[in-house]
Amino acid sequence: MFGLGWPELIIILAILLLLFGGSRLKGLAKGLGESVREFKKATSEQPEKEKEEKDGIIEAAKKMGIRTEDKDTAQILKEMNAQLAETKA
């Protein structure tokens, strides 16, 4: 990747250890690990939230009497808006 082998990595680690000290380096590594864990958690939750949102739209459309089979969310929302506009007029 960057042309770094084991000897270079050991030298970099030794320099970091001298600059920051053992306890500070441990805290930095812990913070980095927690950040990566939170990022993975946030990215895995996104599809779940989208599915819940789509299920809610479909449920509301069915209550309004709109057919939802073979339609995407945008089409369903368009029909819901049209039906709401008709009832207001």
C-alpha positions in Angstrom: 0.0 0.0 0.0 2.5 2.7 1.1 5.6 0.4 0.9 5.8 0.0 4.7 7.2 -3.2 6.0 7.6 -4.5 9.5 10.8 -2.6 10.3 9.2 0.7 9.3 6.1 0.0 11.3 8.1 -0.9 14.4 10.1 2.4 14.0 6.9 4.4 13.7 5.4 2.7 16.8 8.6 3.3 18.8 8.5 7.0 17.8 4.8 7.3 18.8 5.6 5.6 22.1 8.3 8.1 22.8 6.2 11.1 21.9 3.0 10.2 23.6 3.9 7.7 26.3 2.3 4.3 27.0 -0.8 5.4 28.8 -1.6 8.2 26.3 -1.0 5.9 23.3 -3.4 3.3 24.9 -6.1 6.0 25.2 -5.6 7.0 21.6 -5.9 3.4 20.5 -9.1 2.9 22.6 -10.7 6.1 21.2 -9.9 5.0 17.6 -11.4 1.5 18.3 -14.6 3.1 19.7 -14.9 5.4 16.7 -14.6 2.5 14.3 -17.2 0.6 16.3 -19.6 3.5 16.2 -19.1 4.0 12.5 -19.8 0.3 11.8 -22.9 0.5 13.9 -24.2 3.6 12.2 -23.7 2.2 8.7 -25.4 -1.0 9.5 -28.5 0.8 11.0 -29.2 2.8 7.9 -30.8 0.1 5.8 -32.9 -0.9 8.8 -34.2 2.6 9.2 -35.0 2.8 5.5 -37.0 -0.4 5.7 -39.0 0.8 8.7 -39.7 4.0 6.9 -40.9 2.2 3.8 -43.1 -0.2 5.8 -44.7 2.8 7.5 -45.5 4.5 4.2 -47.0 1.2 2.8 -49.1 0.8 5.9 -50.4 4.3 5.7 -51.2 3.9 2.0 -53.1 0.7 2.6 -55.2 2.5 5.2 -56.0 5.1 2.6 -57.1 2.4 0.2 -54.1 2.8 -2.2 -52.7 -0.4 -3.9 -49.0 -0.7 -3.1 -48.1 -3.9 -5.1 -45.4 -3.4 -7.7 -44.9 0.3 -6.8 -41.9 2.0 -5.4 -42.1 4.5 -2.5 -42.1 7.6 -4.7 -45.1 6.3 -6.7 -47.0 5.5 -3.5 -46.3 8.9 -2.0 -47.4 10.6 -5.2 -50.7 8.8 -5.1 -51.1 9.6 -1.4 -50.5 13.3 -2.1 -53.0 13.2 -5.0 -55.7 11.6 -2.8 -55.1 14.1 -0.1 -55.4 17.0 -2.6 -58.7 15.5 -3.8 -60.1 15.3 -0.3 -59.1 18.9 0.5 -60.7 20.2 -2.7 
